[in-house]
Amino acid sequence: MNSNGVVEWAVVGSDIGPLLLAATGKGLVGVFFHARPEVRDKAVEQLRTRLGVEPVESPGSARLAEPIRQLAAYFAGSSREFSLDLDWSLTSGFNRQVLRELATGVPYGTVVGYGDLAGRVGQPGAAQAVGAAMGSNPLPVVVPCHRVVESDGGLGGFGGGLETKRQLLALEGVLPRPLF
C-alpha cells in the first residue's frame, strides 16, 4: 500500500467523450480518454499496477468533485485554467519536468513546439523525448499536452487521437472550429 491510500475513480462525460478521472489523497492522478468499458478496465489495471493499490469506483467522490467541476467549466468555455492539486506519481524524471513546465508555462489559447518545450527545460535537442513525455502524460487536458505541436505547423501526435487534439485546440480558439 502506498502513502496515497485509496485511489478513487469515476467516468464523466465531456465534449470529447467519456473521461475516466482518478484521484489520490494528494490530488488528481490520472485522466484517461475514450473511457469505454475496455479502456476503463485497462486504466484501472494501470492505476492498480503503478500505484500499488486497488482503485475504487466512486462517482460521488469528494476528491473528484473539483476536477469534475473544473473540467465541465473548461468545456463550457467559462474557465481557461485549472487550479487543482495534482499527484505526479504516474510520471517521473524528464517527463515530469517537461509536464510541470507545460502545466505552468503554456497558457490557454497558445501552443508551443516540441523543441521549444525541450529548450525550456534545458534540453534543447530533446524534441523527440518531449514527444514521448506528451505521449505518456497521465493528466491530459489538465496538463495541456494538446498545446504541443510541430514546429512546421503540424499537429504532432496525441494520445487521445488527432481528432480530440483538434477539438481541444478549436475549443481554445487556436484552430478554427469545423463547420460540420
N, CA, C and O of each residue as an XYZ file, in Angstrom:
720
protein
N       0.856     -1.193      0.000
C       0.000      0.000      0.000
C       0.890      1.239      0.000
O       1.784      1.359      0.837
N       0.655      2.150     -0.919
C       1.491      3.351     -0.919
C       0.909      4.401      0.016
O      -0.154      4.203      0.605
N       1.610      5.510      0.147
C       1.210      6.532      1.105
C      -0.041      7.286      0.676
O      -0.625      8.028      1.465
N      -0.452      7.097     -0.577
C      -1.644      7.799     -1.035
C      -2.926      7.156     -0.541
O      -4.004      7.741     -0.653
N      -2.812      5.938      0.013
C      -4.015      5.255      0.444
C      -4.859      4.879     -0.756
O      -4.386      4.216     -1.679
N      -6.109      5.306     -0.737
C      -7.083      4.899     -1.731
C      -6.956      5.714     -3.016
O      -6.660      6.908     -2.980
N      -7.183      5.056     -4.148
C      -7.348      5.744     -5.430
C      -8.826      5.641     -5.786
O      -9.367      4.543     -5.915
N      -9.476      6.795     -5.943
C     -10.888      6.817     -6.304
C     -11.008      7.239     -7.758
O     -10.273      8.111     -8.221
N     -11.939      6.615     -8.481
C     -12.113      6.965     -9.892
C     -13.578      7.012    -10.274
O     -14.437      6.424     -9.617
N     -13.839      7.734    -11.360
C     -15.190      7.810    -11.915
C     -15.069      8.177    -13.387
O     -14.087      8.784    -13.813
N     -16.076      7.801    -14.149
C     -16.151      8.180    -15.560
C     -17.151      9.320    -15.682
O     -18.269      9.244    -15.171
N     -16.729     10.382    -16.372
C     -17.607     11.534    -16.572
C     -17.689     11.842    -18.056
O     -16.741     11.607    -18.806
N     -18.822     12.367    -18.468
C     -18.994     12.754    -19.857
C     -18.283     14.064    -20.131
O     -18.105     14.882    -19.228
N     -17.874     14.265    -21.388
C     -17.277     15.543    -21.783
C     -17.529     15.750    -23.270
O     -18.040     14.864    -23.955
N     -17.168     16.923    -23.756
C     -17.324     17.227    -25.179
C     -16.462     16.335    -26.062
O     -16.718     16.220    -27.260
N     -15.444     15.702    -25.487
C     -14.560     14.831    -26.272
C     -14.771     13.364    -25.896
O     -13.892     12.526    -26.097
N     -15.954     13.071    -25.345
C     -16.266     11.695    -24.983
C     -16.017     11.441    -23.508
O     -15.562     12.330    -22.788
N     -16.318     10.215    -23.051
C     -16.181      9.912    -21.628
C     -14.722      9.946    -21.178
O     -13.835      9.430    -21.859
N     -14.491     10.561    -20.022
C     -13.165     10.621    -19.417
C     -13.200      9.866    -18.096
O     -14.140      9.998    -17.313
N     -12.162      9.074    -17.861
C     -12.013      8.451    -16.551
C     -11.061      9.337    -15.757
O      -9.933      9.590    -16.179
N     -11.525      9.803    -14.610
C     -10.703     10.619    -13.715
C     -10.364      9.801    -12.484
O     -11.211      9.085    -11.948
N      -9.120      9.910    -12.038
C      -8.697      9.188    -10.838
C      -7.966     10.148     -9.915
O      -7.207     11.003    -10.372
N      -8.197     10.004     -8.612
C      -7.546     10.879     -7.640
C      -7.086     10.086     -6.427
O      -7.683      9.080     -6.042
N      -6.001     10.577     -5.840
C      -5.492     10.042     -4.579
C      -5.677     11.127     -3.522
O      -6.262     12.176     -3.794
N      -5.180     10.872     -2.326
C      -5.229     11.879     -1.273
C      -4.431     13.126     -1.627
O      -4.681     14.196     -1.072
N      -3.472     13.003     -2.543
C      -2.642     14.150     -2.940
C      -3.297     15.003     -4.012
O      -3.025     16.200     -4.110
N      -4.163     14.391     -4.818
C      -4.804     15.152     -5.891
C      -5.132     14.281     -7.083
O      -5.061     13.053     -7.021
N      -5.494     14.945     -8.176
C      -5.836     14.258     -9.417
C      -4.595     13.529     -9.919
O      -3.534     14.135    -10.065
N      -4.725     12.226    -10.183
C      -3.552     11.426    -10.581
C      -3.633     10.945    -12.026
O      -2.608     10.652    -12.640
N      -4.853     10.862    -12.575
C      -4.987     10.348    -13.935
C      -6.235     10.860    -14.628
O      -7.291     11.019    -14.016
N      -6.085     11.117    -15.938
C      -7.206     11.436    -16.821
C      -7.032     10.524    -18.030
O      -5.989     10.546    -18.684
N      -8.048      9.728    -18.325
C      -7.961      8.769    -19.432
C      -9.070      9.068    -20.422
O     -10.239      9.180    -20.054
N      -8.678      9.198    -21.710
C      -9.627      9.485    -22.781
C     -10.451      8.266    -23.165
O     -10.087      7.128    -22.867
N     -11.584      8.532    -23.841
C     -12.393      7.487    -24.500
C     -12.682      6.329    -23.541
O     -12.446      5.167    -23.870
N     -13.189      6.658    -22.362
C     -13.304      5.677    -21.278
C     -14.493      4.736    -21.449
O     -15.378      4.649    -20.597
N     -14.479      4.039    -22.579
C     -15.433      2.950    -22.786
C     -14.996      1.782    -21.899
O     -13.897      1.813    -21.345
N     -15.841      0.748    -21.756
C     -15.505     -0.320    -20.796
C     -14.108     -0.918    -20.943
O     -13.424     -1.118    -19.939
N     -13.664     -1.211    -22.181
C     -12.355     -1.865    -22.316
C     -11.219     -0.894    -21.952
O     -10.211     -1.305    -21.377
N     -11.385      0.373    -22.283
C     -10.392      1.386    -21.922
C     -10.401      1.587    -20.405
O      -9.352      1.704    -19.772
N     -11.589      1.624    -19.851
C     -11.748      1.794    -18.403
C     -11.043      0.663    -17.655
O     -10.317      0.904    -16.690
N     -11.262     -0.569    -18.107
C     -10.631     -1.717    -17.435
C      -9.111     -1.610    -17.489
O      -8.429     -1.901    -16.506
N      -8.583     -1.194    -18.635
C      -7.139     -1.065    -18.799
C      -6.594      0.060    -17.899
O      -5.530     -0.078    -17.295
N      -7.332      1.161    -17.823
C      -6.915      2.299    -16.988
C      -6.874      1.898    -15.517
O      -5.921      2.216    -14.805
N      -7.916      1.199    -15.068
C      -7.973      0.772    -13.668
C      -6.829     -0.195    -13.369
O      -6.222     -0.137    -12.299
N      -6.540     -1.082    -14.318
C      -5.422     -2.020    -14.151
C      -4.091     -1.267    -14.071
O      -3.236     -1.596    -13.249
N      -3.924     -0.264    -14.924
C      -2.700      0.545    -14.895
C      -2.549      1.265    -13.549
O      -1.458      1.299    -12.980
N      -3.631      1.832    -13.052
C      -3.594      2.505    -11.743
C      -3.220      1.514    -10.645
O      -2.401      1.813     -9.776
N      -3.831      0.331    -10.697
C      -3.562     -0.714     -9.698
C      -2.076     -1.085     -9.707
O      -1.431     -1.141     -8.660
N      -1.550     -1.336    -10.903
C      -0.163     -1.780    -11.048
C       0.817     -0.687    -10.654
O       1.757     -0.929     -9.896
N       0.595      0.527    -11.173
C       1.561      1.608    -10.973
C       1.513      2.199     -9.571
O       2.541      2.632     -9.049
N       0.334      2.222     -8.955
C       0.209      2.858     -7.640
C       0.172      1.847     -6.497
O       0.285      2.218     -5.329
N       0.015      0.580     -6.836
C       0.067     -0.459     -5.809
C      -1.116     -0.483     -4.864
O      -1.002     -0.950     -3.730
N      -2.248      0.016     -5.322
C      -3.468     -0.046     -4.507
C      -4.633     -0.446     -5.404
O      -4.544     -0.357     -6.629
N      -5.701     -0.876     -4.800
C      -6.893     -1.264     -5.549
C      -7.765     -0.032     -5.777
O      -8.324      0.502     -4.819
N      -7.896      0.436     -7.026
C      -8.729      1.616     -7.277
C     -10.199      1.329     -6.977
O     -10.691      0.229     -7.228
N     -10.887      2.327     -6.442
C     -12.277      2.184     -6.042
C     -13.134      3.109     -6.895
O     -12.891      4.315     -6.957
N     -14.146      2.534     -7.557
C     -15.056      3.382     -8.333
C     -15.897      4.196     -7.364
O     -16.534      3.642     -6.468
N     -15.899      5.507     -7.543
C     -16.521      6.383     -6.568
C     -17.059      7.650     -7.235
O     -16.477      8.726     -7.092
N     -18.188      7.518     -7.975
C     -18.711      8.654     -8.733
C     -19.015      9.883     -7.862
O     -18.928     11.016     -8.336
N     -19.367      9.660     -6.605
C     -19.689     10.792     -5.726
C     -18.505     11.276     -4.912
O     -18.676     12.031     -3.954
N     -17.306     10.851     -5.282
C     -16.114     11.153     -4.502
C     -15.880     12.645     -4.303
O     -15.923     13.420     -5.258
N     -15.635     13.041     -3.064
C     -15.297     14.437     -2.768
C     -13.985     14.820     -3.454
O     -13.805     15.969     -3.857
N     -13.070     13.856     -3.586
C     -11.793     14.137     -4.246
C     -11.958     14.486     -5.712
O     -11.172     15.253     -6.269
N     -12.987     13.917     -6.337
C     -13.192     14.123     -7.767
C     -14.139     15.286     -8.066
O     -14.245     15.710     -9.216
N     -14.822     15.804     -7.055
C     -15.830     16.846     -7.288
C     -15.230     18.082     -7.947
O     -15.802     18.612     -8.899
N     -14.095     18.543     -7.456
C     -13.488     19.758     -8.005
C     -12.910     19.528     -9.413
O     -13.133     20.352    -10.299
N     -12.169     18.424     -9.641
C     -11.753     18.158    -11.028
C     -12.930     18.077    -12.005
O     -12.851     18.597    -13.118
N     -14.011     17.431    -11.594
C     -15.187     17.311    -12.465
C     -15.768     18.698    -12.740
O     -16.117     19.012    -13.878
N     -15.869     19.524    -11.700
C     -16.417     20.870    -11.853
C     -15.542     21.716    -12.787
O     -16.053     22.395    -13.678
N     -14.226     21.670    -12.579
C     -13.327     22.492    -13.391
C     -13.280     22.020    -14.848
O     -13.194     22.843    -15.760
N     -13.336     20.703    -15.075
C     -13.373     20.202    -16.458
C     -14.667     20.627    -17.153
O     -14.645     21.005    -18.324
N     -15.791     20.566    -16.440
C     -17.066     20.991    -17.030
C     -17.004     22.471    -17.407
O     -17.486     22.856    -18.472
N     -16.418     23.300    -16.548
C     -16.289     24.738    -16.817
C     -15.367     24.977    -18.010
O     -15.617     25.859    -18.832
N     -14.295     24.180    -18.095
C     -13.371     24.296    -19.227
C     -14.106     23.990    -20.540
O     -14.012     24.757    -21.497
N     -14.832     22.876    -20.581
C     -15.527     22.502    -21.817
C     -16.662     23.469    -22.142
O     -17.021     23.637    -23.307
N     -17.225     24.103    -21.123
C     -18.284     25.093    -21.343
C     -17.712     26.430    -21.817
O     -18.458     27.317    -22.230
N     -16.385     26.570    -21.757
C     -15.757     27.813    -22.177
C     -15.773     28.891    -21.113
O     -15.415     30.037    -21.386
N     -16.184     28.541    -19.902
C     -16.263     29.554    -18.841
C     -15.016     29.588    -17.964
O     -14.892     30.455    -17.099
N     -14.089     28.653    -18.178
C     -12.848     28.652    -17.414
C     -11.696     28.321    -18.346
O     -11.806     27.447    -19.206
N     -10.587     29.032    -18.162
C      -9.445     28.844    -19.049
C      -8.258     28.221    -18.349
O      -7.237     27.960    -18.985
N      -8.367     27.977    -17.058
C      -7.243     27.320    -16.394
C      -7.732     26.420    -15.287
O      -8.840     26.570    -14.772
N      -6.882     25.487    -14.936
C      -7.191     24.539    -13.879
C      -6.370     24.908    -12.657
O      -5.175     25.186    -12.759
N      -7.021     24.908    -11.502
C      -6.276     25.102    -10.259
C      -6.610     23.909     -9.371
O      -7.424     23.994     -8.452
N      -5.960     22.810     -9.675
C      -6.230     21.551     -8.983
C      -4.948     21.057     -8.327
O      -3.847     21.314     -8.813
N      -5.107     20.347     -7.221
C      -3.962     19.620     -6.671
C      -3.717     18.434     -7.582
O      -4.632     17.666     -7.883
N      -2.466     18.290     -8.020
C      -2.118     17.187     -8.910
C      -1.167     16.241     -8.196
O      -0.258     16.667     -7.484
N      -1.394     14.952     -8.400
C      -0.499     13.915     -7.892
C       0.320     13.437     -9.094
O      -0.223     12.848    -10.029
N       1.626     13.695     -9.062
C       2.508     13.397    -10.193
C       3.085     11.980    -10.116
O       4.074     11.690    -10.788
N       2.489     11.094     -9.313
C       3.046      9.748     -9.083
C       3.226      8.918    -10.343
O       4.093      8.046    -10.376
N       2.432      9.163    -11.383
C       2.496      8.318    -12.581
C       3.544      8.796    -13.587
O       3.626      8.266    -14.695
N       4.338      9.786    -13.212
C       5.387     10.266    -14.100
C       6.595     10.662    -13.268
O       6.466     10.993    -12.089
N       7.768     10.629    -13.886
C       8.972     10.957    -13.118
C      10.058     11.480    -14.052
O       9.901     11.459    -15.273
N      11.147     11.942    -13.476
C      12.324     12.328    -14.245
C      12.040     13.409    -15.269
O      11.317     14.369    -15.001
N      12.623     13.235    -16.452
C      12.496     14.210    -17.542
C      11.020     14.452    -17.885
O      10.599     15.595    -18.060
N      10.239     13.368    -17.980
C       8.825     13.509    -18.347
C       8.104     14.426    -17.369
O       7.343     15.303    -17.778
N       8.346     14.219    -16.063
C       7.673     15.037    -15.057
C       8.113     16.494    -15.184
O       7.295     17.406    -15.062
N       9.393     16.709    -15.428
C       9.930     18.061    -15.564
C       9.249     18.792    -16.734
O       8.836     19.945    -16.610
N       9.146     18.095    -17.863
C       8.526     18.678    -19.054
C       7.045     18.947    -18.805
O       6.538     20.004    -19.180
N       6.352     18.010    -18.181
C       4.917     18.161    -17.945
C       4.633     19.291    -16.958
O       3.650     20.015    -17.111
N       5.487     19.444    -15.949
C       5.297     20.549    -14.998
C       5.490     21.895    -15.704
O       4.736     22.836    -15.459
N       6.494     21.986    -16.575
C       6.713     23.224    -17.349
C       5.502     23.507    -18.234
O       5.058     24.650    -18.340
N       4.978     22.474    -18.859
C       3.805     22.618    -19.713
C       2.609     23.113    -18.899
O       1.879     24.001    -19.338
N       2.415     22.537    -17.721
C       1.265     22.883    -16.877
C       1.294     24.353    -16.460
O       0.246     24.991    -16.355
N       2.488     24.887    -16.223
C       2.573     26.255    -15.715
C       2.920     27.271    -16.798
O       2.616     28.455    -16.651
N       3.554     26.822    -17.888
C       4.157     27.771    -18.820
C       3.511     27.929    -20.177
O       3.954     28.755    -20.975
N       2.461     27.149    -20.464
C       1.835     27.234    -21.792
C       0.335     27.473    -21.598
O      -0.450     26.530    -21.501
N      -0.047     28.760    -21.543
C      -1.438     29.066    -21.189
C      -2.456     28.731    -22.270
O      -2.116     28.487    -23.428
N      -3.695     28.728    -21.855
C      -4.871     28.522    -22.704
C      -4.750     29.361    -23.973
O      -4.358     30.527    -23.927
N      -5.091     28.753    -25.098
C      -5.131     29.505    -26.342
C      -3.771     29.726    -26.977
O      -3.663     30.478    -27.946
N      -2.728     29.089    -26.456
C      -1.398     29.196    -27.045
C      -0.885     27.794    -27.338
O      -1.385     26.808    -26.796
N       0.119     27.721    -28.202
C       0.767     26.438    -28.470
C       2.273     26.621    -28.361
O       2.782     27.741    -28.398
N       2.969     25.513    -28.226
C       4.426     25.512    -28.124
C       4.941     24.343    -28.960
O       4.288     23.303    -29.045
N       6.105     24.512    -29.574
C       6.699     23.415    -30.328
C       7.389     22.424    -29.400
O       7.798     22.779    -28.295
N       7.515     21.186    -29.852
C       8.208     20.160    -29.057
C       9.624     20.625    -28.709
O      10.059     20.508    -27.563
N      10.345     21.157    -29.715
C      11.713     21.613    -29.488
C      11.784     22.798    -28.544
O      12.696     22.888    -27.722
N      10.809     23.724    -28.659
C      10.779     24.891    -27.767
C      10.599     24.441    -26.328
O      11.253     24.952    -25.419
N       9.710     23.483    -26.129
C       9.452     22.992    -24.773
C      10.697     22.295    -24.226
O      11.021     22.434    -23.046
N      11.390     21.548    -25.078
C      12.647     20.905    -24.665
C      13.653     21.967    -24.208
O      14.331     21.794    -23.196
N      13.741     23.061    -24.963
C      14.650     24.149    -24.606
C      14.307     24.773    -23.270
O      15.199     25.149    -22.509
N      13.019     24.885    -22.979
C      12.581     25.499    -21.723
C      13.011     24.708    -20.495
O      13.168     25.271    -19.412
N      13.203     23.398    -20.665
C      13.650     22.584    -19.522
C      15.141     22.284    -19.629
O      15.654     21.381    -18.970
N      15.836     23.066    -20.481
C      17.286     22.956    -20.549
C      17.805     21.796    -21.378
O      18.962     21.403    -21.233
N      16.957     21.233    -22.255
C      17.362     20.103    -23.111
C      17.005     20.419    -24.555
O      16.158     19.741    -25.137
N      17.638     21.445    -25.156
C      17.185     21.916    -26.471
C      17.166     20.862    -27.576
O      16.417     21.015    -28.540
N      17.950     19.817    -27.472
C      17.951     18.794    -28.524
C      16.950     17.681    -28.315
O      16.949     16.705    -29.065
N      16.105     17.803    -27.321
C      15.294     16.660    -26.887
C      13.841     16.713    -27.359
O      12.937     16.303    -26.632
N      13.615     17.216    -28.578
C      12.232     17.326    -29.061
C      11.521     15.972    -29.071
O      10.352     15.876    -28.697
N      12.244     14.910    -29.507
C      11.600     13.584    -29.548
C      11.261     13.087    -28.151
O      10.216     12.475    -27.934
N      12.159     13.358    -27.202
C      11.888     12.965    -25.811
C      10.680     13.718    -25.264
O       9.903     13.167    -24.485
N      10.522     14.978    -25.672
C       9.339     15.743    -25.277
C       8.093     15.082    -25.860
O       7.067     14.975    -25.188
N       8.187     14.639    -27.116
C       7.061     13.930    -27.723
C       6.680     12.696    -26.920
O       5.499     12.420    -26.709
N       7.689     11.957    -26.477
C       7.431     10.764    -25.652
C       6.794     11.149    -24.319
O       5.899     10.459    -23.831
N       7.261     12.255    -23.733
C       6.686     12.728    -22.467
C       5.213     13.086    -22.649
O       4.382     12.789    -21.791
N       4.897     13.728    -23.777
C       3.495     14.086    -24.040
C       2.658     12.816    -24.188
O       1.534     12.736    -23.693
N       3.225     11.826    -24.877
C       2.507     10.571    -25.096
C       2.228      9.809    -23.818
O       1.284      9.022    -23.746
N       3.057     10.047    -22.801
C       2.860      9.327    -21.541
C       2.231     10.217    -20.472
O       2.193      9.843    -19.300
N       1.737     11.395    -20.868
C       1.127     12.330    -19.907
C      -0.054     11.660    -19.202
O      -1.033     11.295    -19.853
N       0.030     11.494    -17.869
C      -1.081     10.854    -17.166
C      -2.251     11.806    -16.898
O      -3.309     11.375    -16.439
N      -2.064     13.099    -17.184
C      -3.082     14.090    -16.842
C      -3.467     14.972    -18.040
O      -3.476     16.198    -17.924
N      -3.788     14.352    -19.200
C      -4.108     15.177    -20.363
C      -5.304     16.089    -20.105
O      -6.104     15.837    -19.204
N      -5.414     17.114    -20.876
C      -6.367     18.219    -20.773
C      -5.941     19.142    -19.629
O      -5.689     20.326    -19.848
N      -5.860     18.595    -18.397
C      -5.460     19.408    -17.248
C      -4.002     19.847    -17.395
O      -3.677     21.015    -17.178
N      -3.126     18.913    -17.764
C      -1.756     19.237    -18.164
C      -1.795     19.198    -19.690
O      -1.813     18.121    -20.286
N      -1.806     20.379    -20.325
C      -2.311     20.514    -21.699
C      -1.357     20.070    -22.805
O      -0.846     20.900    -23.556
N      -1.117     18.762    -22.905
C      -0.243     18.253    -23.968
C      -0.825     18.516    -25.348
O      -0.102     18.462    -26.343
N      -2.130     18.801    -25.425
C      -2.721     19.144    -26.730
C      -2.164     20.463    -27.263
O      -2.323     20.757    -28.448
N      -1.521     21.256    -26.420
C      -0.962     22.547    -26.852
C       0.447     22.421    -27.413
O       1.054     23.425    -27.786
N       0.978     21.197    -27.478
C       2.326     20.997    -28.012
C       2.204     20.511    -29.446
O       1.577     19.486    -29.712
N       2.810     21.256    -30.372
C       2.641     20.996    -31.800
C       3.998     20.973    -32.499
O       5.018     21.344    -31.917
N       3.991     20.534    -33.748
C       5.234     20.501    -34.524
C       5.606     21.904    -34.985
O       4.736     22.736    -35.243
N       6.898     22.154    -35.085
C       7.368     23.496    -35.457
C       6.956     23.888    -36.863
O       6.871     25.078    -37.165
N       6.696     22.914    -37.732
C       6.289     23.245    -39.110
C       4.786     23.477    -39.225
O       4.256     23.633    -40.325
N       4.106     23.498    -38.084
C       2.671     23.742    -38.103
C       1.834     22.484    -38.045
O       0.610     22.561    -37.935
N       2.480     21.304    -38.118
C       1.721     20.055    -37.984
C       1.208     19.895    -36.556
O       1.771     20.458    -35.617
N       0.148     19.130    -36.404
C      -0.420     18.950    -35.073
C       0.458     18.080    -34.181
O       0.405     18.198    -32.957
N       1.272     17.200    -34.787
C       2.011     16.243    -33.956
C       1.080     15.134    -33.523
O      -0.072     15.074    -33.955
N       1.570     14.267    -32.681
C       0.749     13.148    -32.221
C      -0.101     13.537    -31.029
O       0.008     14.644    -30.501
N      -0.952     12.604    -30.612
C      -1.771     12.855    -29.430
C      -2.344     11.545    -28.930
O      -2.925     10.773    -29.692
N      -2.173     11.304    -27.633
C      -2.665     10.057    -27.036
C      -4.156      9.862    -27.192
O      -4.627      8.730    -27.293
N      -4.905     10.951    -27.215
C      -6.352     10.840    -27.345
C      -6.816     10.802    -28.790
O      -8.018     10.760    -29.055
N      -5.862     10.818    -29.740
C      -6.213     10.842    -31.156
C      -6.211     12.270    -31.684
O      -6.504     13.215    -30.952
N      -5.881     12.415    -32.950
C      -5.759     13.759    -33.524
C      -7.082     14.511    -33.548
O      -7.103     15.734    -33.410
N      -8.184     13.792    -33.721
C      -9.476     14.470    -33.743
C      -9.734     15.139    -32.389
O     -10.245     16.257    -32.327
N      -9.376     14.444    -31.314
C      -9.541     15.007    -29.968
C      -8.636     16.222    -29.793
O      -9.052     17.234    -29.229
N      -7.400     16.121    -30.276
C      -6.467     17.255    -30.188
C      -7.039     18.452    -30.933
O      -6.999     19.576    -30.432
N      -7.575     18.213    -32.143
C      -8.197     19.300    -32.917
C      -9.341     19.939    -32.139
O      -9.459     21.163    -32.089
N     -10.188     19.097    -31.528
C     -11.339     19.625    -30.792
C     -10.889     20.517    -29.635
O     -11.469     21.578    -29.405
N      -9.863     20.090    -28.911
C      -9.376     20.877    -27.774
C      -8.773     22.199    -28.247
O      -8.999     23.241    -27.631
N      -8.008     22.160    -29.337
C      -7.399     23.392    -29.848
C      -8.465     24.324    -30.435
O      -8.327     25.545    -30.359
N      -9.520     23.759    -31.016
C     -10.631     24.581    -31.513
C     -11.368     25.227    -30.341
O     -11.729     26.403    -30.403
N     -11.590     24.464    -29.281
C     -12.240     24.997    -28.080
C     -11.468     26.212    -27.554
O     -12.064     27.196    -27.116
N     -10.139     26.128    -27.604
C      -9.295     27.199    -27.083
C      -9.061     28.310    -28.107
O      -8.366     29.284    -27.819
N      -9.641     28.163    -29.307
C      -9.545     29.215    -30.301
C      -8.246     29.215    -31.089
O      -7.969     30.162    -31.826
N      -7.440     28.157    -30.942
C      -6.171     28.064    -31.675
C      -6.430     27.642    -33.115
O      -5.787     28.132    -34.043
N      -7.374     26.733    -33.289
C      -7.761     26.263    -34.620
C      -9.192     26.706    -34.871
O      -9.969     26.835    -33.925
N      -9.558     26.942    -36.135
C     -10.960     27.238    -36.421
C     -11.815     26.013    -36.098
O     -11.391     24.874    -36.294
N     -13.006     26.264    -35.610
C     -13.927     25.152    -35.359
C     -14.382     24.602    -36.706
O     -14.640     25.373    -37.629
N     -14.485     23.281    -36.832
C     -15.004     22.744    -38.093
C     -16.445     23.198    -38.320
O     -17.200     23.411    -37.372
N     -16.805     23.340    -39.581
C     -18.156     23.822    -39.888
C     -19.189     22.736    -39.709
O     -20.371     23.028    -39.522
N     -18.755     21.467    -39.765
C     -19.717     20.373    -39.594
C     -19.027     19.205    -38.943
O     -19.653     18.172    -38.705
